[in-house]
Amino acid sequence: MATIRLWPTGFTSRVTLLLLAAIFVQFAIGGYLVGLGERHIQQEDLARRIAEQLLVAERIIEAAPPTQRARLVSDLSTRHLVFSLRADRPQLVDTDHPLVGEVRAEITRWEPALSGYEIALGVRTGPQLRITRVLEGALKVPGGPWIYFRTMEPLWGWAAILSTLLSVGLVAAVVLLVAALLVGTMGAPLRRLARNARLIGTSGRVHFEERGPRELRRVARALNDMQARIEALIAERTTALAAVGHDLRTPLARLNLRLRDIPDPAERDAAGRDIAEMNHMLEGLLDYLNGNESEEAPVVTDVVSLLETIVEEVRDLGGTAHYAGPQKLVAPIYYSALKRAVTNLVDNAVKYGGSAAVSARIAHDRLFVDVEDKGPGLAEDALERVRQPFVREDSARSGEHHGFGLGLSIAEGAAKKHGGELLLRNRPNGGLLASLKLPICK
């Protein structure tokens, strides 16, 4: 079952979410307060209109003939208020609503002359989704009829507040959109920094431009300094080991010269194999140490020609290997790194599986170089472990071969140098398949 993350993982997403929350809270509270303020202003304005019109209606009733009173009072109606004469007291609802007392106080405040009149007020549900309220009421003219009035615009409910919230919400949406764009712009240097940081160790030194905000400049400077220190440490280590390797070659060369003094041919051949193995181990170690430091640039190469050359070299040394695949396959590659990787994979296949079958192909913008053998393969739990340097799993293949266990590490380092990966899996019919899956270098 997939897990739904409410809190995003990205910097830009988190800042945008925080901005959204802050704007939403401000929008909700601000819109509500503004709506209440507008409602209060509307209430005061409506109470003033009612007071003025009631006073005029009362004067008309006193001065006009009885036959014209109803028409004259009705003529006082506007788009905000409706007036009419009623002989009897109107039936009002919700006369205990809190708004009743507030409006009555506002009416008498605007027109103190009406304070001595009987004024009945009530609140009725409006026609707009039944969430609005309209005010209705009547004023009793002493010895005369009732002057009835009803508001045409909602006075109580959420209509005014919702209208205000909608207006404020549109402004908040625009602000949020602009803020998201600005946050995205701010996050671009971080994404570029992370993208370049992933390249550290896969090729040459990655230069981080020291620009942008102060914090990003500090991070870029720290990464540049870190790479310089790492390169200095690796160079110092490699130089020391190269010197050791060079010093070891001298006594090995002297031992090789003294082999002729050994009278027993069997012992002489055994000593020669030991010396050759030591030279091979020294070369493998130095290849591993120098593998990721080369400043080699990718070159357009016929990969098939390179693979056939490696196969021929193995055959010249008495191994069994063959190439099967297209006759020509041109791609930009790191030539030395790929040659070292394939050579190690072919050597392992011949050494542990008796023979090597090499092939190459391009699929989905990837270059695949496959090396298969017919040996016993590896235990499933060892397929990842053998990638580590100085790890050997001879028990699953053969315990008679020696070395530092650097072949697969060198091959994987070459694959990463190309931005690809080394894939290992056991073949269904026995043996191991080692595949270099490399993107086509640009």
Buried (B, 14 or more C-beta within 10 A) or exposed (E): EEEEEEEEEEBBBBBBBEBBEEBEEEBBEBBBEBBEEBBEEBBBEBBBBBBBBBBBBBEBBEEBEEEEBBEBBEEBBEEEBBBBBEEEEBEBEBEEBEBBEBBBEBBBBBBEEBEEBEBBBBBBBBEEEEEBBBBBBBBBBEEBBBBBBBBEBBBBBBBBBBBBBEEBBEEBEEBBEEBBEEBBEBBEBBEBBEEBBEEBEBBBEBEBEBEBEEEBBEBBEEBBEEBEEEEEEBEEEBEEBBEEBEEBBEEBEEBBEEEEEBEEEEEBEEBBEEBEEBBBBBEBBBBBBBBBEBEBEBEEBBBBEBBBBBBEBBEEEEBBBEBEBEEEBEBBBBBBBBBBBBBBBBBBBBBBBBBBBBBBEBEEEEBBBBBBBBBBBBBEEBBEEBBEBEBBBEEBBEEEEEBBBBBBBBBBBBBBBBBBEBBBEBBEEEBBBBBBBBBBBE
